[in-house]
Amino acid sequence: MYSKTISPLTTKVYHLEGYLDIPVSIDNVVINSGDYIVSDNDGILVIPQNDVEKYLEIGEQEYLKDTKRKEDLENFGVDRYLENLGL
């Protein structure tokens, strides 16, 4: 989890030890210190720190494709757009 600072209210209040910079697992997905978390209404994506550039490239390509689809939909209308897709 990301935090700008270390919270003064920690597990020490309950006389438990806490840890920093250790992997955590949520629903069988391991999240390491430095990983990126991206989310929206459709879900959550955990991006390993070493793979950020690759995911940025994929995101940019998908953004360009999505922009083209939106333009085509506006220009052709729904029926012609779907016809061009073979649907």
N, C-alpha and C positions, 0 to 999 in steps of 0.2 A: 504494500500500500504506500501511497505517496503522502508525504507530509512536509510542509515547509520547515517545520521545526520538530523537535522531540517534545512530546506532550509531558507536562509536569505531573499529570494524572495518569500514572502508569499502573502496571500490575503490582508495583511495590505497595500501593495502597492496600492491596489484599495479601500482602506478604508473599507474593509470587515473583519469580524471576521473569524478566522479559528479554527478548533478543532482538538484535538489529541485523539487517542484511543477511537473512537466511531465507532459503526457498520456502514457499508456502504452496499447498496444493488445495485447489478448490474444484470439486467435481472431477477429479483425476487430471486436472490441468495444472502443471507446475509453473509457478510464477517466480522468477528469480529477481533479485535486486537489480534494478536498472532496466527491466523489461518495460515496454510501453503497453498501456491499456487503452483501447479505443472502443467506444460504445455508442449505440444509438438505440432507437426503439426496436430494432430488429435483433439486437444481440450484442455480445461483447467479443472483442478480438484481443488476444494476448500476443504481442509481437516481441520475440526475443531481441534483446539489444543489438546483437550482431546482424540481425536481418532487417533492420529499419530501412535501409536504402532500397533493398529489394521490394519491400512492401510499398514504399513511396512511389517507385516506378510503376508497380502494378496499379496503385490507386490513380496515378496520373493517366495511365492508359484507359482505365475504366471510366474516368471522368470525361475524357475526350469522346469515347464511344457513347456514353450517356448523353452528352451534349448533342452529338450528331443525331441520335434517336429522337430527342426532343424536337430538334429543328425539323427533321423529316415528318414527325407527327403533326407539327404545326403547319408545315407547308402542304402536305398531302391530305390531311384529314384522316380520321380513324379508319374508314373503310379501305381507302387506297393504301394507307400505311400497312394495314394487316394483309392486304392482297399482295403487296410487294414482299412481305415476309413469307408468303406462301400459306397463310392461315385462312 
